[in-house]
Every structure is written in C-alpha cells, then in structure tokens.
C-alpha cells in the first residue's frame, strides 16, 4: 500500500491520544487509500523537519506522497530534547530548560538571527529536498507554507509543489471574526485542531486530494470558510462540539476556573 508521509509543525501535529478522523492528514490518507505516517511536532523548526526527512528518506518510494508543512524559517532547533522550543519564547522557559540555555537562545535571536541568514538556510534545505526527490524518483513533494506568505526563489525547485498562500495568514487568521488572535487566544492557547476549525480541515483535505489526484493548483488564498470563530464561541456548544478540540476546551476551562495564567499553562502543555 502507498504511504502518505506528513512531516510538519503544529499545522500537522496529531496527538495519538486525540485523533479525530476529520483532521486533514487522516482524512486525506483515507481519500487516497494510503497509509499515514505523520511525523510532526508543534513548534518545530525547519531544522527538525528536515532532520526527520533525512532519517526516513530511504523508506519513501515513488508510489508514496510526501507533504511538508514548512514552518517559519526564523525558527531554530536549539535543544535536541525540546524541538518545540524554537522561537524567542524560549526565554520564558528558563524554569524548564535552565536559565543559561534560555539566555543563550535569547542572545541568538537578539544578536545573530537575521532574515538573510534564515532564507539562506531555507534555500539549502529545499535544495536537499529537491535533490532527494530526483535521487529517489519521488513524486513531487508538496510544500504547504505554514507562516510564510511566499518562499523566495522557489522557482529554483521545479520538482517541488508549493502552496499559493499560507495556512496562518490565508486560512487560520481569517477564521477569526476580528482577524486578531489576541481577541480569542491568550498566549497562543488555541482550542482548534492544528489552528483550524474542522470545516476547514475538510476543505484543506479536499484541496490536497484534488492536487494529488487531479493536478489542481493548491490555492490557500480562496475557498475556505472565513469569520467562523465568533467572540462568544465558547458559549456555543453545538459549534464547539463540531468544530473545535473538546480536550483543549476542557483544559482552557480548567485554567479559567483555577485562575492560573494562560502563559504558565501553555508552556507546560507544549513541552509535556
């Protein structure tokens, strides 16, 4: 049986104890009649993604399909055991990773990281993906842009398929009634699966299927449901049960009841 390989960040990550058949990787594999290998981590950097690709490259056959949700090129895989700590938020995690390591991450973003350096690294990673595709005669891998609205010089990689638009700007953010995350989510505590309501998981799955089966363009800038998440979403039980992650909603309510800060709770949730 052919395999659908998904290597990604929080837009693809699936908790094994909370698998919903409507999630786009699960739904897509079923539509294709493929087995699913999901190798994803919330908060992961491109370094981590391509490290995982390097580990499994010889298992991918020309009959399989590879999808990578390309995380922000400015992220960095600082600590081997904590791939989810890849952004300036590492500064807030001194209690977990140690104050010195948190300070080192802070100094990297403050004094070393720059857009030009990150883009050069990204070009090298995509060059590796393009080379592996040719070497192993893979189907063209699909690169779903997570946070970047565009990938500079993607024309250098004609054997890769890039999405038009990004998941965060063109789908996730536009689900919100006010298009402002802070109105709905404090310190990134998102009660959606993979930052998407389940209706848009279905649409994304359909778009990916039509690309793979019918060679249709993967356009993330149109066709998705917008303004679906209202300010009072937590009071709409029918909406919550059909569109959102109920386990995340329960955790959110426990935090509200206990009056703990969302920041503390989120930090412990993402590294557990």
FENRAJO-V978586 format. One record per helix or strand of 3 or more residues. SS is the DSSP state (helix for helix, strand for strand). FROM is the first residue (numbers start at 1). TO is the last residue. If there is no record, write none. Layout:
ss = <SS | SS>
from = <FROM | FROM>
to = <TO | TO>
//
This chain:
ss = <strand | helix | strand | helix | strand | helix | helix | helix | strand | helix | helix | helix | helix | helix | helix | helix | helix>
from = <3 | 24 | 35 | 46 | 65 | 88 | 99 | 115 | 142 | 154 | 167 | 181 | 198 | 233 | 237 | 246 | 262>
to = <8 | 32 | 40 | 59 | 70 | 97 | 112 | 135 | 145 | 156 | 175 | 184 | 214 | 235 | 243 | 258 | 271>
//
